[in-house]
Amino acid sequence: MEYKKAHLGKARFAVDLGDGSERGEYVDQDYILHKLGRPHRAISLMYCYYPFDKEWPGRISEVMKDADVSFQWDYPYDDYFTYGGGIGGDKNADVFAQMRDIRRHGQDVNLTLTIDPNCTDEQLIAIAKDLKPFGRMFLRINHEATGNWFSFTKRASYKEIGDFFVHFTDIIHEYAPNVKTVMCIGGIEDLNETRMVMEDEFKATVPAADVWSVDKYMALHWGWPYDVALKGGNSFARYSVRDTYEKTKASYERFRFLNGGIGKPMTMAEFNADGDVTDPYDQAAMVKEFCDILVSENADWFSGFTFYQFRDRGRLGLEIEDPNNQNVGIEQPLMKTYREIIHSPDFESPITTGEAVSAPVKMRWGGAEDADGIIIPLTFEKNPSFCELTFKDDSNLMIRINGKWFYKSPKAKVIDLMSAFFEKPLDGRTVLDIAIFAPPASGENDPAQGDGWDTDYYYTLTELPTLRVEYEPVVGRKE
């Protein structure tokens, strides 16, 4: 077989996915990959850090399970999973296990952290050092900061919260320069206004952040789970898709103005329409309509969105969590729509082909938008009956064929590629490429690799895989 160099690049519109929050548990990346057929640019995790509270480090809804609470954010601190790192932290805590799972599956980490703005520099530096081994990741600090529901807004003034973001960003840039910080504020919430919400308090965050973002739900039931969204109620709202787009664009334009006319990556760090309000069918239609606007209007100012979320106890997920078993998801109509969106050319990372290579091949993993691997060009005579790759080494690989991605763990030796042909069977003789990339098997970059270890991970594939393709059953039909 012939082998060539391959480069994994940046999508026109990046797609990230929320996985776990106050509304749902973490779902492992093997399951998500099989359901959606491709990795995401990044997976978003939700954690909190309030080390001075007497209830810490327990998850607050579990520590105070008998408390009289009538709103999701009425606890002393935010009901996210608790960040297990920092000073005296445990590197085997859930947050690190999940980040490793994400990265070994060829995705970047997008960590949301609500944090006490009274934390000391020593505590912030410890967090920065925790994150350094995880490559080109994103850190969203105290999101939706112009709101009033999160605990950090009750512990400092809005000006102090803005200043804290700038200060924490400076620490991240010094101790973990591979990590990009994400600012998430209200932006423009009224199209008749030219200034963003709390502009004086938060304008310093705009030049400080590496990435700008707003959270925009085209419909949301914020009273969940303490009431039911019924006609005539006041704990939910629905907005037009067009207005959501225009407010996001206006926010970017204002951020750019406040940054001296220079743009930065602009994202929607949380994006969806709540099925509690819309019903499951309109939910899918609204998400599709928004993505169609991005493409039709050539929104080159927009870098991507984080879909919130994969599995949800309410109706904000591609799946609803089975109330009888949190490990089971009930697929919603949105799943099919979302799958079609993320497999379209505007939302997929392009793979380009280079010169011929032979083993051993040194592969580079810079991240989900920048990696070097190999391509195996193949001619299929017709749709196969068997198609599999066999490996003799303990490589950790992401493999793409016929538009579908597969994961090979270090312990796996044979990867059956046939599911790539179930929904897209070949119609006669077809030329396809098998693309292979090597994210870190441990989920962390290796300091022993020397300069640049925190942004690039290298793996040498010493022996190339063998391919088995068969076009007929092993034993044919008997009449």
C-alpha positions as CSV (number, residue, x, y, z in Angstrom):
1,M,0.0,0.0,0.0
2,E,1.0,3.6,-0.6
3,Y,1.2,6.1,2.3
4,K,1.2,9.9,2.2
5,K,1.5,12.7,4.7
6,A,-1.8,14.1,5.9
7,H,-2.6,17.4,7.7
8,L,-5.7,18.0,9.8
9,G,-6.7,21.6,9.6
10,K,-9.2,24.1,10.9
11,A,-12.9,23.9,10.0
12,R,-14.7,27.0,8.6
13,F,-17.0,26.8,11.7
14,A,-15.7,24.8,14.7
15,V,-18.1,22.6,16.6
16,D,-17.6,21.9,20.3
17,L,-19.9,19.8,22.5
18,G,-20.9,20.1,26.1
19,D,-20.6,16.9,28.1
20,G,-21.9,17.0,31.6
21,S,-23.0,19.9,33.8
22,E,-25.5,20.6,36.6
23,R,-28.1,19.0,34.2
24,G,-26.4,15.8,33.3
25,E,-23.5,13.4,33.8
26,Y,-20.4,12.9,31.8
27,V,-20.7,10.5,28.9
28,D,-17.5,8.8,27.8
29,Q,-16.0,9.7,24.4
30,D,-16.2,6.2,22.9
31,Y,-20.0,6.3,23.1
32,I,-20.3,9.9,21.7
33,L,-17.9,9.0,18.8
34,H,-20.0,6.0,17.8
35,K,-23.2,8.0,18.0
36,L,-22.0,11.0,16.0
37,G,-19.4,9.5,13.8
38,R,-16.7,12.2,14.2
39,P,-14.8,13.9,17.0
40,H,-15.4,17.5,18.0
41,R,-12.9,20.3,18.0
42,A,-13.3,20.4,21.7
43,I,-15.4,18.9,24.5
44,S,-16.8,21.3,27.1
45,L,-16.7,20.4,30.8
46,M,-18.3,22.3,33.7
47,Y,-16.5,22.6,37.0
48,C,-16.4,24.9,40.0
49,Y,-13.8,25.9,42.6
50,Y,-14.8,27.4,45.9
51,P,-12.1,26.2,48.3
52,F,-12.9,28.5,51.2
53,D,-16.5,27.2,51.7
54,K,-17.1,24.9,54.5
55,E,-19.0,22.5,52.2
56,W,-16.1,22.2,49.8
57,P,-15.1,19.9,48.1
58,G,-18.5,18.2,48.0
59,R,-20.8,18.7,45.2
60,I,-23.2,21.2,46.7
61,S,-26.5,19.6,45.7
62,E,-25.3,16.4,47.3
63,V,-23.9,18.0,50.4
64,M,-27.2,20.0,50.9
65,K,-29.6,17.5,49.4
66,D,-32.2,18.3,52.0
67,A,-32.0,22.1,51.6
68,D,-35.1,24.1,50.7
69,V,-34.1,25.2,47.2
70,S,-36.4,26.6,44.6
71,F,-33.9,27.7,41.9
72,Q,-30.9,25.8,40.4
73,W,-28.4,28.4,41.7
74,D,-29.8,29.0,45.2
75,Y,-27.0,26.9,46.8
76,P,-24.0,28.5,48.5
77,Y,-21.9,27.7,45.4
78,D,-22.6,26.5,41.9
79,D,-23.9,23.0,41.4
80,Y,-21.2,21.9,39.0
81,F,-18.8,19.1,39.5
82,T,-16.1,20.2,41.9
83,Y,-12.6,20.8,40.5
84,G,-10.4,18.2,42.1
85,G,-7.1,19.9,41.3
86,G,-5.3,22.9,42.7
87,I,-3.2,23.0,45.9
88,G,-3.3,19.5,47.4
89,G,-5.4,18.3,44.6
90,D,-5.7,14.8,43.2
91,K,-4.4,14.3,39.6
92,N,-6.7,11.2,39.4
93,A,-9.8,13.3,40.1
94,D,-12.7,13.1,37.6
95,V,-11.8,16.4,35.9
96,F,-8.4,15.0,34.9
97,A,-9.7,11.6,33.9
98,Q,-12.2,13.3,31.7
99,M,-9.7,15.6,30.1
100,R,-7.5,12.6,29.3
101,D,-10.4,10.8,27.8
102,I,-11.2,13.8,25.6
103,R,-7.7,14.3,24.4
104,R,-6.9,10.6,23.6
105,H,-9.9,10.7,21.4
106,G,-8.5,13.5,19.2
107,Q,-10.3,16.4,20.8
108,D,-9.2,19.5,22.7
109,V,-10.5,20.4,26.2
110,N,-12.8,23.3,26.8
111,L,-12.9,23.7,30.6
112,T,-15.5,26.0,32.1
113,L,-14.5,26.9,35.7
114,T,-16.6,29.0,38.0
115,I,-14.3,30.1,40.7
116,D,-14.2,32.2,43.9
117,P,-12.7,35.6,42.8
118,N,-11.1,35.8,46.2
119,C,-8.7,32.9,45.4
120,T,-5.1,33.6,46.0
121,D,-2.3,33.8,43.4
122,E,-0.9,30.6,44.8
123,Q,-4.2,28.8,44.2
124,L,-4.5,30.2,40.6
125,I,-0.9,29.2,39.8
126,A,-1.6,25.7,41.0
127,I,-4.5,25.4,38.6
128,A,-2.4,26.8,35.7
129,K,0.2,24.1,36.4
130,D,-2.5,21.5,36.5
131,L,-3.6,22.4,33.0
132,K,-0.2,22.8,31.3
133,P,0.1,19.1,30.3
134,F,-3.2,19.1,28.4
135,G,-2.0,20.8,25.2
136,R,-3.9,23.5,23.3
137,M,-7.0,23.7,25.5
138,F,-9.5,26.4,26.4
139,L,-10.3,27.8,29.9
140,R,-13.6,29.7,30.2
141,I,-13.4,31.6,33.5
142,N,-16.5,32.7,35.4
143,H,-18.9,32.6,32.4
144,E,-22.1,34.6,32.0
145,A,-20.3,37.0,34.2
146,T,-22.8,39.9,33.7
147,G,-25.6,37.7,35.1
148,N,-26.6,37.4,38.8
149,W,-27.1,33.7,39.3
150,F,-23.6,32.2,39.8
151,S,-22.1,32.3,43.3
152,F,-19.0,34.4,42.2
153,T,-21.3,37.3,41.4
154,K,-22.3,37.4,45.1
155,R,-18.7,37.5,46.3
156,A,-17.4,40.4,44.5
157,S,-18.5,43.5,42.5
158,Y,-18.8,43.2,38.7
159,K,-15.8,45.3,38.3
160,E,-13.8,43.0,40.6
161,I,-15.0,40.0,38.6
162,G,-13.8,41.6,35.4
163,D,-10.5,42.4,37.0
164,F,-10.2,38.9,38.3
165,F,-10.6,37.5,34.8
166,V,-7.8,39.7,33.6
167,H,-5.5,38.7,36.5
168,F,-6.2,35.0,36.1
169,T,-5.6,35.3,32.4
170,D,-2.2,36.9,33.1
171,I,-1.3,33.9,35.3
172,I,-2.5,31.4,32.8
173,H,-0.4,33.1,30.1
174,E,2.7,32.9,32.3
175,Y,2.4,29.4,33.7
176,A,0.4,27.6,31.0
177,P,0.8,29.5,27.7
178,N,-0.7,26.6,25.8
179,V,-4.1,27.4,27.4
180,K,-6.4,30.0,25.8
181,T,-8.7,31.9,28.1
182,V,-12.3,32.5,27.1
183,M,-14.3,35.5,28.1
184,C,-18.0,35.0,28.4
185,I,-20.2,38.0,29.1
186,G,-23.6,39.4,28.0
187,G,-22.4,41.4,25.0
188,I,-25.1,43.2,23.1
189,E,-28.5,42.0,24.4
190,D,-30.6,44.8,22.9
191,L,-30.1,45.5,19.2
192,N,-31.1,49.1,19.8
193,E,-28.1,49.6,22.1
194,T,-24.5,50.3,20.9
195,R,-22.8,49.5,24.2
196,M,-22.5,46.1,25.7
197,V,-24.0,45.1,29.0
198,M,-21.9,46.4,31.9
199,E,-19.3,47.7,29.5
200,D,-17.4,49.8,32.0
201,E,-17.1,46.9,34.4
202,F,-16.0,44.3,31.8
203,K,-14.3,46.2,28.9
204,A,-10.8,45.3,30.2
205,T,-11.6,41.6,29.7
206,V,-12.0,42.1,25.9
207,P,-8.3,42.7,25.1
208,A,-7.2,40.3,27.8
209,A,-9.0,37.2,26.6
210,D,-7.7,35.0,23.8
211,V,-11.3,34.1,22.8
212,W,-14.5,36.0,23.0
213,S,-17.9,34.4,23.6
214,V,-21.5,34.8,24.5
215,D,-24.0,32.2,25.6
216,K,-27.1,32.2,23.5
217,Y,-30.1,30.0,23.8
218,M,-32.8,30.5,21.2
219,A,-35.2,29.1,23.8
220,L,-34.6,28.4,27.4
221,H,-36.5,27.1,30.5
222,W,-34.4,28.6,33.3
223,G,-36.9,27.4,35.9
224,W,-35.9,23.8,35.3
225,P,-36.1,21.5,37.3
226,Y,-38.2,23.3,39.9
227,D,-41.2,24.0,37.7
228,V,-42.7,22.9,34.4
229,A,-42.8,25.2,31.4
230,L,-46.5,25.7,30.7
231,K,-48.3,28.3,28.6
232,G,-48.7,31.5,30.6
233,G,-45.6,30.8,32.8
234,N,-42.7,33.2,33.4
235,S,-39.7,30.9,33.9
236,F,-38.9,30.5,30.2
237,A,-38.6,32.4,26.9
238,R,-38.2,31.9,23.2
239,Y,-36.4,34.2,20.8
240,S,-36.1,34.4,17.0
241,V,-33.3,32.6,15.3
242,R,-32.4,35.8,13.4
243,D,-32.3,38.0,16.5
244,T,-30.0,35.4,18.1
245,Y,-27.6,35.6,15.2
246,E,-27.7,39.4,15.0
247,K,-27.1,39.9,18.7
248,T,-24.1,37.5,18.5
249,K,-22.7,39.4,15.5
250,A,-23.3,42.8,17.2
251,S,-21.5,41.5,20.3
252,Y,-18.5,40.6,18.2
253,E,-18.5,44.0,16.5
254,R,-18.5,45.7,19.9
255,F,-15.8,43.5,21.3
256,R,-13.7,44.3,18.2
257,F,-14.3,48.1,18.7
258,L,-13.2,47.8,22.3
259,N,-10.1,45.9,21.1
260,G,-8.9,48.8,18.9
261,G,-10.6,47.4,15.7
262,I,-8.7,44.0,15.9
263,G,-10.8,40.9,16.0
264,K,-10.3,37.7,17.9
265,P,-12.0,34.3,17.7
266,M,-15.7,34.7,18.5
267,T,-17.7,31.7,19.7
268,M,-21.1,30.9,21.2
269,A,-19.8,29.0,24.3
270,E,-23.3,27.6,24.9
271,F,-25.8,27.3,22.1
272,N,-29.1,25.4,21.7
273,A,-32.9,25.8,21.8
274,D,-34.7,24.2,24.8
275,G,-37.1,21.4,23.9
276,D,-39.1,22.3,27.1
277,V,-40.2,25.4,25.3
278,T,-40.1,24.5,21.6
279,D,-41.0,20.8,21.5
280,P,-38.4,18.3,20.1
281,Y,-39.2,19.0,16.4
282,D,-39.0,22.8,16.5
283,Q,-35.8,22.5,18.6
284,A,-34.1,20.7,15.7
285,A,-35.5,23.1,13.1
286,M,-34.2,26.1,15.1
287,V,-30.6,24.7,15.4
288,K,-30.6,23.9,11.7
289,E,-31.9,27.4,10.8
290,F,-29.1,29.1,12.7
291,C,-26.4,27.0,11.1
292,D,-27.9,27.7,7.7
293,I,-27.6,31.4,8.4
294,L,-24.0,31.0,9.3
295,V,-23.2,29.4,6.0
296,S,-25.5,31.5,3.7
297,E,-24.2,34.8,5.2
298,N,-20.6,33.7,5.0
299,A,-20.1,34.6,8.7
300,D,-16.3,34.8,8.6
301,W,-16.4,36.8,11.9
302,F,-17.7,33.6,13.7
303,S,-15.3,30.8,14.7
304,G,-17.6,28.2,16.2
305,F,-20.1,27.2,18.8
306,T,-20.4,24.8,21.7
307,F,-23.6,22.7,21.5
308,Y,-25.1,22.3,25.0
309,Q,-25.2,19.4,25.6
310,F,-24.9,15.7,24.6
311,R,-27.1,14.1,27.3
312,D,-29.4,16.2,29.5
313,R,-31.8,15.4,32.3
314,G,-34.1,18.0,30.8
315,R,-34.6,18.8,27.1
316,L,-31.4,20.5,26.2
317,G,-29.6,17.4,25.0
318,L,-29.1,15.4,21.8
319,E,-30.2,12.7,24.2
320,I,-32.5,12.8,27.3
321,E,-31.2,10.9,30.3
322,D,-33.3,7.9,31.0
323,P,-34.9,8.6,34.4
324,N,-34.5,5.0,35.3
325,N,-30.8,4.8,34.5
326,Q,-28.4,7.7,34.1
327,N,-26.2,5.6,31.9
328,V,-28.8,5.3,29.2
329,G,-29.7,8.1,26.8
330,I,-32.9,8.5,24.8
331,E,-32.1,10.0,21.4
332,Q,-34.0,13.1,20.3
333,P,-34.9,14.2,16.8
334,L,-32.2,16.8,17.1
335,M,-29.5,14.1,17.1
336,K,-30.1,13.3,13.4
337,T,-30.2,17.0,12.5
338,Y,-27.0,17.8,14.5
339,R,-25.2,14.8,12.9
340,E,-26.0,16.1,9.5
341,I,-24.8,19.6,10.4
342,I,-21.4,18.5,11.8
343,H,-20.8,16.2,8.9
344,S,-21.3,18.9,6.3
345,P,-18.2,20.5,4.7
346,D,-18.6,23.9,6.5
347,F,-18.4,22.3,9.9
348,E,-15.8,19.6,9.3
349,S,-12.0,19.9,9.7
350,P,-10.4,19.5,6.3
351,I,-7.7,16.9,5.7
352,T,-5.1,17.6,3.1
353,T,-2.7,15.2,1.4
354,G,1.1,15.6,1.1
355,E,4.1,13.7,-0.1
356,A,4.7,10.0,0.0
357,V,6.1,8.5,3.2
358,S,7.2,5.1,4.5
359,A,7.7,3.6,8.0
360,P,8.7,4.7,10.5
361,V,6.5,7.8,10.4
362,K,6.8,10.6,12.9
363,M,3.3,12.0,13.6
364,R,2.6,15.3,15.3
365,W,-0.5,16.1,17.3
366,G,-0.9,19.8,17.9
367,G,-4.6,19.6,18.5
368,A,-7.9,19.1,16.8
369,E,-7.2,21.9,14.3
370,D,-3.6,21.2,13.7
371,A,-2.2,17.7,13.4
372,D,0.1,15.7,11.0
373,G,-0.6,12.1,10.2
374,I,-0.8,9.8,7.2
375,I,-3.2,9.0,4.4
376,I,-3.6,5.6,2.8
377,P,-5.2,6.0,-0.6
378,L,-7.3,3.0,-1.6
379,T,-9.3,1.9,-4.6
380,F,-12.4,-0.2,-3.6
381,E,-13.8,-2.3,-6.4
382,K,-17.3,-2.1,-4.9
383,N,-18.9,-1.9,-1.5
384,P,-17.0,-4.3,0.8
385,S,-18.2,-7.2,2.9
386,F,-15.2,-6.9,5.2
387,C,-12.9,-4.0,5.8
388,E,-10.5,-3.9,8.8
389,L,-7.1,-2.6,9.8
390,T,-4.7,-4.8,11.9
391,F,-2.0,-3.2,14.0
392,K,1.0,-4.8,15.8
393,D,1.9,-1.9,18.0
394,D,0.3,-0.1,21.0
395,S,-0.5,3.1,19.1
396,N,-3.3,5.4,20.1
397,L,-4.9,6.6,16.9
398,M,-7.9,8.4,15.3
399,I,-8.9,6.9,11.9
400,R,-11.2,8.4,9.3
401,I,-12.7,6.6,6.2
402,N,-15.7,7.4,4.1
403,G,-16.6,10.3,6.4
404,K,-16.6,8.3,9.6
405,W,-14.1,8.4,12.4
406,F,-12.8,5.5,14.5
407,Y,-10.7,5.3,17.7
408,K,-7.9,2.8,18.2
409,S,-6.8,2.5,21.8
410,P,-3.3,1.2,22.7
411,K,-4.8,-2.2,23.6
412,A,-6.8,-2.6,20.4
413,K,-5.2,-4.6,17.6
414,V,-8.0,-4.9,14.9
415,I,-10.3,-2.0,14.0
416,D,-13.4,-3.0,12.0
417,L,-14.2,-0.2,9.5
418,M,-17.3,-1.7,8.1
419,S,-19.7,0.7,9.9
420,A,-18.3,3.5,7.6
421,F,-20.2,1.8,4.8
422,F,-23.6,1.1,6.5
423,E,-25.1,4.5,5.9
424,K,-22.9,5.4,2.9
425,P,-22.4,2.3,0.8
426,L,-20.2,2.5,-2.2
427,D,-21.8,2.5,-5.6
428,G,-19.2,0.7,-7.7
429,R,-15.5,1.4,-8.0
430,T,-14.5,4.2,-5.6
431,V,-11.2,5.7,-4.4
432,L,-11.2,6.5,-0.7
433,D,-8.5,7.7,1.7
434,I,-7.9,6.3,5.2
435,A,-6.5,9.1,7.3
436,I,-4.7,8.3,10.6
437,F,-3.6,10.7,13.3
438,A,-2.0,10.0,16.7
439,P,-3.2,12.0,19.7
440,P,-1.5,11.3,23.1
441,A,-2.4,7.9,24.5
442,S,-2.2,9.1,28.1
443,G,-4.3,12.2,27.2
444,E,-1.4,14.4,28.3
445,N,1.6,15.8,26.5
446,D,5.1,14.6,27.4
447,P,7.6,17.1,29.0
448,A,10.4,14.7,28.0
449,Q,9.8,15.6,24.3
450,G,11.6,18.9,24.9
451,D,10.9,22.4,23.6
452,G,7.2,23.0,22.7
453,W,6.1,19.8,24.5
454,D,3.0,21.7,25.9
455,T,1.6,22.5,22.4
456,D,2.8,19.5,20.3
457,Y,2.9,15.8,21.0
458,Y,4.9,13.4,18.8
459,Y,4.5,9.7,18.1
460,T,6.4,7.5,15.8
461,L,4.5,4.8,14.0
462,T,7.1,2.1,13.5
463,E,5.1,-0.3,11.6
464,L,2.2,0.5,9.3
465,P,-1.1,-1.4,9.6
466,T,-2.2,-4.1,7.3
467,L,-5.6,-3.9,5.6
468,R,-8.1,-6.6,4.8
469,V,-10.8,-5.9,2.3
470,E,-13.2,-8.6,1.1
471,Y,-16.0,-8.1,-1.4
472,E,-18.0,-11.3,-0.7
473,P,-19.1,-13.3,2.3
474,V,-16.7,-15.9,3.6
475,V,-19.3,-18.5,2.8
476,G,-21.9,-17.5,0.2
477,R,-25.7,-18.0,0.3
478,K,-26.9,-21.5,-0.1
479,E,-30.0,-22.1,-2.1
